[in-house]
């Protein structure tokens, strides 16, 4: 009988404020240089994406993104140095946590590997 586990690691402070979805949004911003395009990739509106980023920034106490408005080439968004660092540290933390939980899972549920 083969089965596996699933973990989701949100950070909370009076409610979840940073987790896999926010992290995916940051990765998408990094790729597209646009909050609008990043949110669209996830099937959400720009306003929802903006609210999600603002909530995380408020809880963390520093900006994750910087936005430029209009201009000849239009506006855009990019990650701040702090935003990139937080995203990368979250990625590393989740990877390490996954490996630790995987080891526990294999120890306690060896039948899952069959």
N, C-alpha and C positions, 0 to 999 in steps of 0.2 A: 504494500500500500504506500504509494508515494504521495507526500504532501509537503508543504513548505510553510513559511511564515511571512508575515508582512509587518513592517514597522513604519510608523510615521512619527517624525520628531518635530513637533512644533515648539517654539519658545513662547512662554506665556508670561503675562504681567497684567493681571485683571483681564484675562481673555487672551486668546492666541493672537500673536502679532507677527510672527515670522515662522514659516514652515516651507514645505516643498513647493507650494504654489507661488509664494512670494519669491522664493529662490529662482523658480523657473522664469518668472517675470523679469527678474534682474538679468538672468542669462539671455533672455530674448532681447532686452534693451541693449545689452552688450553687443549682440549680433546685428541688430537692426538700426541702432542709434536712434530709436524712436519708441516712445512709450505707447503711442497709438498703434504702431505696427506690432509691438510686443504683445499688447493686450489682445489685438485682433488674432494673433497666432494661437491664443489660448481661448478664443471664442468669447471674449469679454469686451465690454465697452471701454473706451478711453477713460471715462469718468470713474468707472469701477477700478481700473488699474491705478489711476491717480490716487484714489482714496486708499487703496491697499498700501501703496508706497508711502503716502503721507502718514498713515497709522504707524507703520514700522519705523519711520524716521522720528516720529514723536516719541515712541517708546524707547528707541535707542539713544535719542538726544543728539543725533547728527544726520546730515543729509546722505542718502544713498545714491541719489542721482542729481545731476545738474541739467537744467533745461535751457535751451536757447529758443527765442521767439522769432518767428518769421524770417525776414531777410530774403535775399535773392534766391537762395537755395532752400528756403523754408526753414522751419524750426526743427528741433530734435532734442533728444535726451541722451545722456551718457552717464556712466557710473562715476561717482566720485572715487578718490583713492580709498576712502573709508568704506564706501559701498562695495568696491571690488574686493577689499580685504575681508569684509564680513562675509560676502558670498563665497569666497574661496575657503575661509575657515569653516563655514557651515558645511560646504561640500566635504571637506576633510573630516569633520566631526561625524557627519552622517556615515561616511565610508568606514571609519573606525568603529562606530557603534554597530553598524551592520555586521562587520566581521566578528565583533565580540558576541553579538546575539547569535550569529550563525554557529559559532563554536559551542555556545550553551545549547542551542537547539539540537545540534548533532549529538551532544553528550546525553541529553535527556530524552530525545526521540530518535534513536537509531533506526527504528522501523520506517521512518519517513524517507530514508535513503533507498529503500528497496523498490 
